């Protein structure tokens, strides 16, 4: 049975192009939208496996951007999300990953690669367009590689620390009282932020980290998550 997809973009030609390519790869398009209002209606009316949506769709009553992604994730936690964007702000892009976006596709990239992003979102893996990966790499180089806690959320750090200790995702979910899908999504998001595309790279990355570094990440991440007055009091 083919995977089902909803496509949303305020440029009809983009919707048509994505639809043509995905149909050629045996995806079933169940709805199309050109603004946030229509997209949210389509998500409420049509079961789907993946939603491919533009980040910026200014028409309509409902907000686009991060609030739109947050709304999609809250109402449809089961759906894989592919975001089409020309954003070049690493902080916003990492915010999308924090919200559970599986794939970020640069709209300046040839659409022929969109099935790769959709497949990743469909099976629960991460995908970043090459240009997005370069943005992350350049930002990381500028910030310094010791500042990992600013890239990963406290929960992502917890998952990676447990993973580095040899625990499987099911075990981590049980230990932390979260669903398997949530743990998997947090692992996938952390990998994307670190520029890792598969488990082999993750194992190699974790093996190369000096002893205690993950604990250092956790302390820094937890400190950054505390209210400012609590941090001052603690010091």
C-alpha positions, 0 to 999 in steps of 0.5 A: 500500500503506498504511503500517503502525503499532503503537500502545502506551499503558497506557490501552486507550481511548487505543489504541482512539481512535488506532486508529479515527482512523488507520484512517479515514486508511487506516493499517494497525494491525498490533499493539497494546500496553499495556506496554513488554514487549508493545510490544517483542515486537510490534516484534520480530514485526511489521514496521511503518513507525511506532510510536505509543507512550506515554512512560510505561507503568509496567507490565511488566518492561522500563523505559519512558520514555527507556530504552524509546525508546533500545531501540526506536531501537537494535533498529529504527533504520528505524521512525518514532517518535511519542511520546504524552506529557504531559511538560512538561520541555523537557530530556527532550523534547529528549532524545527528539529526540536519540534520533531520535523524529520526532514528539512529541504532547501527549496533552492535544491532540485526537487528531484531529491524530494522523495529521499526526504519524504521517505526519511520522514515516512520511516522515522529517519532524519534528512537534511539537504546538503545546503542545510548541512553546510549551514549547520557545519559552518555555524558549529565551526564558528561557535566552536565544537565545545558548545554542544549543549547549545545545540542539543536540548536537555532531553536529547542529551539524556537520550544520547548519554543513555545510548552511549551507555549501551541502552536500546531505545525501548529500554531508554523509553522505559527508563525515562517514562517516554514513548518509544516514538518520542525517544526515537524522534529525540535521537533522530533530532540530535543526530541531525544537529550533529550532522550524523546520518546513520547509526554507524556514524553515531556509534563512531561519534560517541566512541570518539567522545572523551570520557565524561563529556556527555555528563558535561553536556548534561550539566550545561544543558540543564543549567541553560534550561533553568530560569535565570534567577535559579541559575544565579542563586545556584552559583 
